[in-house]
């Protein structure tokens, strides 16, 4: 497994004891989110829906590109990469 750093938005810091950055393991963004949820079960409610699918409003910035929820299980990460989690905004 690959270790990556994950920066959390302020809304998720409340369930991580205020942590801004967490280290997680995984070969894909999806696996990293799974590992985060295992480390901090309160995060699981924010990251995954009732079918344990990554919520559609979760996006990730990786290597200056946006990774949407539907692509996270296929998007690979490398050791030392940094991810920034964010909530996509909807509306008009």
N, C-alpha and C positions, 0 to 999 in steps of 0.2 A: 504494500500500500504506500501511497505517496502522501507526505505531509504538506498541507497548504495552510495559509493564514486566511481567515474569513473576517472581513470587516462587517460589523452589524450596524443597521440603521438605528437611530435613537428609539424607535418604537419597540424594537426587539431587545434592547439593552435591559429593559425592566425585568425580563424573565431570565436574564443571565447574570443577575447580581451587579449590573452596571458595566459588565465587560464590553469594551469596544471591539476587541479583536479576540477571536478564538482560533486555536489550532485544531485542525481536523484531518482525517485520513480519507483517502479515496482515489480512485483512478479516473472518475468522472465527477462532474459537478453534482449529479444526483447522489452518488455514493458519499460525497463530502457532506451533503445535506442530511443523509441518513445517519452518518457518524455524529454530526452535530446534535441531531434529535436524540440519539442514544446517550450522548453526554449530558444533555439538558432536556429532559422530556417535555418541559413546558414549551420549548421551541417547536416541538412536533405539531402542536395545535395551530401554530402560525404558518408552518411550512407545508404541511400535508393536509389534504381533505379527509373525509370519512372513509374513502376508499384507498387511503394511503398513496394518493397521487399528489405530486407536487402542485400546489395551488397555482392557478393561472396568473394571479397577480404578483407572483414572486419573479423577479428578474435578477440576473447576476451580471456584473461587469467583470470580464476576464480578458486580460491582454487588450484592453481598450475597445473590446467588442461587447455587445449586449447578447446574453444568452437567455432565451425565453424558456419558460417551464417545459414546453413540449420538446425542447432540444437538450435539456440538462442531463438526461440519462445517457446520451451519446457523446456529449462534449467532454473531451479528455482534459485532464490537468496534469502538470508536471511538478516534481518536487520543488518546493520553494515558491510556487505560484501564489499570487494573492487574488482573492475574490472579494468583491463588494456586493453584498446583498441589498436589494432595494424592493420597494413595493411599487408596481406599476400603477399609475393613476388612470382612472377611467372617467368618462363623462364628456360633456361638451359645453 
